[in-house]
Amino acid sequence: MIDVDEEGENHVRRMVSQELLKKKETVTHKSAGHVWARLLSVGGGSSSTISLSTGNGKATGLNQYGDGAGKSGGLERSLNELLKGEWAATAKDEVGSLIVQSVLENWNETAKADVVEELLSDIYSCAVQQWGNFVILHLIEHSTGAIQKKLFERLTETQLACELSIDNFGAKAIEKVLKVSGMESRIVEDYVKSICEYGHGRPASVNLILFCRHINRAEHPFESMIASLIDIACHQAGAQVLTLLFTSAPNSIRDLMIQTVVRSKIARFILGKSNRLISVTLFPLCTLYRDEMA
């Protein structure tokens, strides 16, 4: 066995890279994918020219940047060209997910910029899919600077944030964003405001609307939508996000959440499992917080 980590073995990595780049399917192949992950972690022989397959059996030494693929950062350029427009789809594959995570971990900001852009453009489908979710979590945890800022803002956009919060995988991404950004951050504040104000497009029943209008009277006119916070509390994964906020967020954030629960006054009327989840999540947390503040 050849140890490709050993100094002076760049030519081995170069030869392996050149062969793998001829076949796009190797990126998601169960066995070849591990070779790709290894190459990405050790460099892939970037100091030499790597030929790209054009899909018709012919190869070219130039890439989309007009450079030889083997110049500085050659493997990055070559793989980026090979998977251009397919990074999100690759992230949602069991093996491809590992490759994309390796790319995000080992490439510099410039090299992986196109990869990140493709993931952001299809972030919902990635975040709610088993393998794609691993990629998004990895990106949340390891991104910095402008990439992190753009990622966090995208994930906490009102409609997207509410939809992710009621998905088993999506809620993990939201929880990770809240933890990484810090409970005192504007990201957390914007997220909570979103779920307290946005109705997620789910109309309440006519009888429920009339009842809530009656009990709220003129003080808090009830909108025709149920606050997303209530929807999120009805979901097991979403309830974990709310528990994190109730136990770790600043008092101003928790006050806003409690006001939303009290104002809506609908949780107890939601039937079945939803009612049970709200009963064991929102009400005890609201009561505990108010006891602490008393």
C-alpha positions in Angstrom: 0.0 0.0 0.0 1.3 3.5 -0.9 1.0 6.1 1.8 -0.1 9.2 -0.1 0.6 11.3 3.0 4.3 10.7 2.7 6.4 13.6 1.3 7.4 13.2 -2.3 4.3 11.2 -3.3 2.5 14.0 -5.0 2.7 12.2 -8.3 0.6 9.4 -6.9 -2.1 11.7 -5.8 -1.9 13.5 -9.2 -2.4 10.2 -11.1 -5.3 9.1 -8.9 -7.0 12.5 -9.2 -6.6 12.4 -13.0 -8.3 9.1 -13.3 -11.2 9.9 -10.9 -11.9 13.2 -12.7 -12.7 11.2 -15.8 -15.7 9.7 -14.2 -18.2 12.1 -12.4 -20.0 9.1 -10.9 -17.0 8.3 -8.7 -17.9 11.3 -6.5 -21.0 9.4 -5.2 -19.7 5.9 -5.6 -19.6 4.0 -2.3 -16.0 3.0 -2.6 -14.5 5.7 -4.8 -16.1 8.4 -2.6 -13.7 7.5 0.2 -10.8 7.9 -2.1 -12.1 11.4 -3.0 -12.4 12.3 0.6 -8.9 11.2 1.2 -7.6 13.2 -1.8 -9.4 16.3 -0.7 -7.9 16.1 2.8 -4.3 15.7 1.6 -4.3 17.9 -1.4 -4.6 15.7 -4.5 -1.3 16.7 -6.1 -2.3 20.3 -7.0 1.1 21.2 -8.4 0.7 19.3 -11.6 -1.7 19.4 -14.5 -4.9 17.5 -14.2 -6.9 16.8 -17.3 -10.7 17.2 -17.3 -13.1 14.9 -19.0 -15.5 16.7 -21.3 -18.0 13.9 -21.3 -17.2 12.6 -24.8 -14.0 10.8 -23.8 -11.8 13.7 -24.7 -9.9 15.7 -22.2 -8.7 19.3 -21.9 -6.0 20.8 -19.8 -7.9 24.1 -19.3 -10.8 24.8 -17.0 -13.4 27.5 -16.7 -10.9 29.8 -15.2 -8.7 29.7 -18.3 -5.9 28.1 -16.3 -4.3 24.6 -16.4 -6.2 22.5 -13.9 -3.0 21.6 -12.2 -1.9 25.0 -11.2 -2.2 26.2 -7.6 -5.6 25.0 -6.4 -5.9 22.8 -9.5 -7.9 20.0 -7.9 -10.3 22.5 -6.5 -10.9 24.1 -9.9 -11.2 20.8 -11.7 -13.7 19.3 -9.2 -15.6 22.5 -9.2 -16.0 22.4 -12.9 -16.9 18.8 -12.9 -19.8 19.3 -10.4 -20.8 22.8 -11.4 -24.6 23.1 -10.9 -24.7 19.7 -9.1 -23.3 20.5 -5.7 -26.6 20.6 -3.9 -27.7 17.3 -5.5 -24.3 15.8 -4.5 -24.8 16.9 -0.9 -28.0 15.0 -0.7 -26.3 11.7 -1.6 -25.0 9.4 1.1 -21.5 9.4 -0.2 -21.6 12.8 -1.9 -22.4 14.3 1.4 -19.0 13.3 2.8 -17.3 14.7 -0.3 -19.1 18.1 0.1 -18.2 18.2 3.8 -14.6 17.5 2.9 -14.7 20.4 0.4 -16.1 22.8 2.9 -13.6 21.8 5.5 -10.4 21.8 3.4 -10.9 24.4 0.7 -10.3 28.1 1.3 -13.1 30.7 1.1 -12.4 31.6 -2.6 -12.2 28.0 -3.8 -15.5 26.9 -2.1 -17.4 30.1 -2.9 -19.3 28.6 -5.8 -20.1 25.5 -3.8 -21.6 27.5 -1.0 -23.6 29.6 -3.4 -25.2 26.5 -4.9 -26.0 25.1 -1.4 -27.6 28.4 -0.4 -29.7 28.5 -3.5 -31.2 25.1 -2.7 -30.8 25.2 1.1 -34.3 24.1 2.0 -34.2 20.8 0.1 -30.7 20.2 1.6 -31.6 21.0 5.2 -34.7 18.8 5.3 -33.0 15.8 3.7 -31.0 13.3 5.7 -27.6 13.5 4.0 -28.0 17.1 2.9 -28.7 18.1 6.5 -25.2 16.9 7.6 -23.7 19.2 5.0 -25.8 22.2 6.2 -24.9 21.5 9.9 -21.2 21.2 8.9 -21.4 24.5 7.1 -23.2 26.2 10.0 -20.5 25.0 12.4 -17.4 25.8 10.4 -18.3 28.8 8.3 -16.9 32.2 9.2 -17.0 35.8 8.0 -19.2 36.8 5.1 -20.2 33.2 4.3 -21.5 32.6 7.9 -23.3 35.9 7.9 -25.1 35.1 4.6 -25.9 31.6 5.7 -27.4 32.6 9.0 -29.4 35.3 7.5 -30.8 32.9 4.8 -31.7 30.2 7.4 -33.6 32.7 9.6 -35.6 34.4 6.8 -39.2 34.4 8.1 -40.9 31.8 5.9 -37.9 29.5 5.5 -37.1 29.5 9.3 -40.7 28.6 10.1 -40.8 25.8 7.6 -37.5 24.4 8.8 -38.6 24.5 12.4 -41.4 22.0 11.8 -39.3 19.5 10.0 -37.3 16.8 11.8 -34.1 17.6 10.0 -34.7 21.3 9.4 -35.2 21.9 13.1 -31.7 20.6 13.8 -30.3 23.3 11.4 -32.3 26.0 13.2 -31.1 24.8 16.6 -27.5 24.7 15.4 -27.7 28.3 14.1 -29.2 29.6 17.4 -26.4 27.9 19.4 -23.5 29.0 17.1 -24.7 32.6 16.8 -25.2 32.9 20.5 -28.4 33.6 22.4 -27.7 37.3 22.7 -27.3 37.7 18.9 -29.6 39.5 16.5 -30.1 36.3 14.7 -31.9 34.8 17.6 -34.0 37.9 18.1 -35.0 38.0 14.5 -35.9 34.3 14.5 -38.1 34.6 17.6 -39.8 37.7 16.1 -40.5 35.7 12.9 -42.1 32.7 14.6 -44.2 35.0 16.9 -45.5 37.1 14.0 -45.7 34.8 11.0 -48.7 32.5 10.6 -47.1 29.9 8.3 -50.1 30.2 6.0 -52.3 27.9 8.1 -55.8 29.3 8.6 -57.5 28.8 11.9 -61.0 27.3 11.9 -63.9 29.8 11.8 -65.1 28.8 15.3 -61.6 29.2 16.7 -61.2 32.6 15.2 -64.6 33.8 16.6 -63.7 32.4 20.0 -60.3 34.0 20.1 -61.7 37.3 18.9 -64.2 37.1 21.8 -61.6 36.4 24.5 -59.1 38.9 23.2 -61.7 41.6 22.6 -60.2 44.9 21.4 -56.8 44.5 23.2 -55.3 41.9 20.9 -57.3 41.6 17.7 -56.7 38.0 16.5 -55.3 37.6 13.0 -56.7 34.8 10.8 -53.5 32.8 11.1 -52.1 30.8 14.0 -48.7 32.1 15.1 -45.9 29.8 13.9 -44.7 29.5 17.4 -47.8 27.4 18.1 -47.2 25.2 15.1 -43.6 24.7 16.1 -44.6 23.7 19.6 -46.9 21.1 18.1 -43.9 19.4 16.5 -41.5 17.2 18.5 -38.4 18.6 16.9 -39.7 22.2 17.0 -40.5 21.8 20.7 -36.8 21.2 21.3 -35.9 24.5 19.6 -38.4 26.3 21.8 -37.1 24.6 24.9 -33.6 25.8 24.0 -34.9 29.3 23.7 -37.0 29.2 26.9 -34.0 27.9 28.9 -31.2 30.0 27.4 -32.4 33.1 25.7 -32.5 36.6 27.3 -35.6 37.6 29.3 -36.8 39.9 26.5 -36.9 37.0 24.1 -38.8 34.7 26.5 -41.2 37.5 27.3 -42.1 37.8 23.6 -42.7 34.1 23.3 -45.0 34.0 26.4 -46.9 37.0 25.2 -47.5 35.2 21.9 -48.8 32.1 23.7 -51.1 34.1 26.0 -52.3 36.3 23.2 -53.2 33.5 20.9 -55.0 31.4 23.6 -55.5 28.6 21.2 -53.0 26.0 22.3 -55.4 24.2 24.6 -57.9 23.8 21.7 -55.5 22.0 19.4 -56.5 18.3 19.5 -54.6 15.0 19.9 -50.8 14.8 19.8 -50.5 18.6 19.2 -52.3 19.3 22.4 -50.1 16.9 24.4 -46.9 18.4 23.0 -48.0 22.0 23.8 -49.1 20.9 27.3 -45.7 19.4 28.1 -43.6 22.0 26.4 -45.0 25.6 26.3 -47.2 25.8 29.4 -44.6 24.4 31.9 -41.9 26.6 30.4 -44.0 29.7 30.5 -45.0 29.0 34.1 -41.4 28.2 35.2 -40.1 31.4 33.6 -42.8 33.5 35.3 -42.1 31.9 38.6 -38.4 32.8 38.2 -39.3 36.5 37.5 -41.8 36.8 40.3 
